[in-house]
């Protein structure tokens, strides 16, 4: 240890002040400049730490902490510049530069890995374009509904698409906020920081505390951005899926003029889970708890769009029935089970305002509604769709304030006369 200390403070070297010829003006100009730089480099990391402490919701807060360590390390190099004016700590300075050089090479490698992942994160402009496309799709739906010429179909299209659009718009907003709070742009700051040291990059990373912190920081940043990218890609895929579902609803409604259903093999449980994803955001927004009791049922011929349409309508109606309820926790129970070898049953039960005995016999009538803003077409179109699939839709309620239970039964084998479409791989 003594030998190492002696080497680092070798008195055979002259202090750096001799290079300045000990001129006070030149010497103190350098000391003051390095001192102010050091003071700034010390202030910045503590400011970042204070920000992280106050904003617990900031993602990748460790990234800001790493930048703080990085900047603090830079300040240390300027301290060394001041010390070597009076003491010949050149070996110590060289050792710091070697460490910086090693760290700079590692940082450059990690930065090359990090930039492609950061560039794949959707930009706010891309998400804005998605919102514009959604608005265009909604406008096209209105035009399509007007041209349909049938009030029932037009209203039903808008009703079903509106349910999906609510989830789509929320998903788009979530993505937009994630991009704005992403730490991806911090990569550019690292690049800029490295560009500020084109001639002494090795020394900067090996001797500067900020430089020494870069490799570990960028390694963690690369992993975090990869996870962030995967999450956003998955969210965008879900967004695309919902937009496709809007198109499917329109196409299905346009085919209602015919009398036949189009069937293809499918898993009913997966279809029910899709309904949960479509309706989930709206239920959460209205603080409605959704309880799922889903059994596995055999693969069966399904008109997927009609089943989705019916279930989305039923869940939306159940949600609306829960809005006036204030004396109990609102919840909806969604059940899927096989009745026997020939039929399966889907139940949507709520603990909402219930249905009076007089209205029970009329809920599926065309134009019947108990709401001031209702049109009376939703449940009527649902029971028609159920019958077209060879199934049935019924309702039960113990009376006003006792909630309601809607039951959709579907055949496991197609009814005679129904067409079947074999899914193409």
Helices and strands as residue ranges (DSSP letters): H 2-8, G 16-18, H 24-54, H 61-86, H 90-119, H 124-148, H 151-181, H 186-195, H 201-207, H 209-254, G 255-257, E 262-266, H 268-285, E 289-294, E 300-302, H 304-323, E 331-338, E 343-350, H 357-360, H 378-388, E 392-396, E 404-411, E 419-420
